[in-house]
Amino acid sequence: MLHSVDYYSEDLTKDLRDTVVAFHIQPYKGRTDQSMHDNIKYIIDKYGKHGAFYRFRTSTGRVLPLFYVYDSYLTPPESWTELLTTKGSQSIRGTPYDGVFVALVVEERHKHDILASGFDGMYTYFASNGFSFGSSHQNWKAIKAFCDANNLLFIPSVGPGYVDTAVRAWNNHNTRNRVNGRYYETSLQAALSVRPEIVTITSFNQWHEGTQIERAVPKKTMEHLYLDYLPNQPDHYLQLTRQWAETFNKEKDKWLM
């Protein structure tokens, strides 16, 4: 399954009518184990029976909602254990609100914090290779080995490129040129090489960060020149995504043989 991290997830080998949603929980003022318990309960009570609510089949055969928790490192492990371990005061484990909870790995030390917190896995989020320990392709093999050894999911994140200097003028060093799709394909190949269960695409509508994969044609305003995909077709990145989703599914079938 290829997931788009920002707000929706979609298996592009299927029709759009089969789109399913996994929640990406952003940090907010006062985010605690108690507030997260309330958030999860609300989400599952309100949307849990909807046909588009994504559920993940775990290695034990359980089918549970999957939640991405962005900037999870802002909350200390001892607080997360109250929510994500069986003995926690706010524990959702073994209840109707249990799920698969995936934390953000930015620094190398976060691997151990994520394990201690009771999370079920980790994802890398950032579309700029080299921006962080977690987002650096060269580290994915080691992170995957750590996850395998500790029964955690490793979910590498990819993107078509990155450029956010229109909103962060100082951040040019993290710009990653699309190279007509080659950066995207290199990222996807790096992700598939570690044999993950899931690959996330950090995209959706982030035009201000240059990670969009939607159809695009040339457009210029008085204030801004929008990225387009020339000399390729407007749907170039959607087609690449479809091709790699098909490749990913075929490769997973081989891994399971």
N, C-alpha and C positions, 0 to 999 in steps of 0.2 A: 504494500500500500504506500503510495506517495501522498504525503499530507502537506498541505499549505499551512504554515504555522499561523499566519495572521488571520484568525477568525473563521476559516472554513477549511475543510479537507475534502479531497475529491479523488476518486479513482478514475483517471483519465482513459482507462481502457473500456469504460462503460459509458452509457449515455448520461447526460447531465441530470436526467430524472433520477438517477441512482446516487446523486450527491448525498454525502452524509457529513455531519458536523461534529467536530471535537472541540472542546472549549480550551482556549488559551487564556489563562488567568493572569492578568497584568497586576503589578504591585499597586496598591492604593494606600492612602493614609489610614493607619490603624489595622493593617492586615495582620492578623494573629491566627493561632490555631483555632480559637473560638469563632472568629469571623469566617475563616475558611470552612469550618464545619457547617456554619449557617449557609454559606454560599453554595456548597456542594449539595446540601439538603434541598435548597431552593431549586437548583438546576435540575436535580433528578426528579423531584416532585413535579415540577412544571413540564419538563421536556423528556423525562426518562422513557415514556411509553411511545414517543413519536418515532415514526419509521425512519426519520433522517438522523436520529441520535446515534452517534457512532459508538460501537462497543468492540472491544478487543478480546480475542480469544487467547488466554494465557497458556503457558506451557503445561499447566495442570488441568487445562480444559475448561476453566471458568471463563465466562463471557462477561466482561465488566466495562463500564465507561472509562475512557481514557482522558486524562486531564494533563495539559502542559502548564507548568507553573513557572512563569517568567520571573527572573531576578529572585529566585528562591533563596539565594545565599544571603539576602537581606534579613532573613529570619533565622535565628540560631538553631542548630540541630536539636537542642533540648526542647525547643518549642514545637518543632515539627513532630517529634516523637509523641507528643501528647495527642496528635491527630492520626499519625500514620503507623503506630505500633499498637499491638493488642492490649497493652497495659496502660496506654495513655488515657488521661482524664477526658479527652474529647475524641477518643478513638472511633473511627468509622470502620475499622477492620472487622469483618464478619457480620456487618450490619447491611441493611438494604442500601446503604449509601457508600459501600466499599467501591473501590475503583483502582485503576492503574494510574499512578501519579508519577509524572516525569519532571525532573528538576533540570535547571539550566546549569551546565558545567562551563565556567569561564576560565578559572584558574585551576591549575593541577590539583591543589589541595581540596578543591570542591568535590572531587571524586570521593574522598573519605568522608566529608561532611554529608554528602548525599546518602551514602551507605548508612552512616550513623543515624540519619534523620528518619529512616524507614521508607524512603522513596522506592519506587519500583524500577526506576531507570533514569537516564539522563539524555538530554539533547543539547545541541551546540548552538543553534539559532542563527548566529551571525553569518551573513553572506560573503564576508570579506576574508578570504584565506589569509591566515597570519595575523588577523586582528587580535585574537586571543588564543590561549592554549587550546581551548576546546574547539575553536573554529579552524585551527590549522590542520590541514589534511594530513600532514606528516605525523600527527599525534593520534590519528584515529585508530590505528592498529593497536596501540598500547591501551587506549581507553576501552576499546572493545574487549581486549584480553582481561582487563580489570573487571569489566562488567560480567563477562562470561564466568570468571572465577567466583563472582559474588551473586550470581543469579539475578543480574540486573539487565534491563533492556538498554542497548545503546542505539540512539537515534541520531545519526549525523544529519546536519542541515546543509542544504546547497542553495545557490542562487545564481541568476544569470549574469550578475555583475554587481558593482556597487559604486555609487557616487552620490554623496550627500552634501557637497560643498555649497549648494544653493541655500541650505539651512545651517550648515556648519562649515563656514569658510576655512576654518583652521584644520579640517580633517582630510586634506587632500592625500595624505600618505596612506589612507585606507581605501582610496579609490581603486577599483578593479575593473579594467576595461573588458567589455563583453567579447571582443575579438570575433564578432559575427557569429556568436554562439559557441565558440571553442572553450571559453571560460566555463560556461554552464556544463558542457559535456565533460570537461576535465573534472569538474566538481562531482558530477554524477558518477563518473567512473571511479573516482577515489572513494565515494560512499559505497558503491556496490562491491568494491574490492574487499571490504571487511565483513561482507555477508550479514547485513543488518536485517532485522525483522521489518523495520519501517525506515523510510527516508523522508525527511521533511523538506519542503521548499519554502524558503523565507521570501514571500512575495506578496500576493494579493494585490492591493492597489497602492503600493508604496512608491509612487512616482517621485516623491521628494528624496528618496534614497536610491533611486535608479534600479530597483529590484523587480519592476513589473514584468509580467510575462503575457499580459493581455495584448490583443491586437493593437497595433500602433502605426499611425501614418504621420508623415512630417507635419509639424505644427509649430508656429512661432508667434508669440505675442510681444507686446512692447516690453514686458518684463522678463520673459522666459523663452528659451528654446528647448522644446521637449525632445527627449530621446526618441528616435525611431529605429527601425531595424533594416533600413536600406543598406546594401542592395537586395536584402532578402524580402520575402513577402510579409505583410502585416501580421500574419498568424505564425511567423517563424518559430517563436518560443513555445507556443501551444503545440505545434507539430513535434518539436524536439521533446517536449514533455511527454506527449503521447508515445513516441517511439521508445523513450527510455523507461516509461512505465511498463510497456510490453516486454522490454528486455529484462527488467527487474523481475517481473512475474515469471518469466521463463527460467531465469537464473535461480530463483527461489525453489522452483520445482526440482531443479538439478541438485540443489543443496540438500533437499529432503529425501533424495533417493538413497 
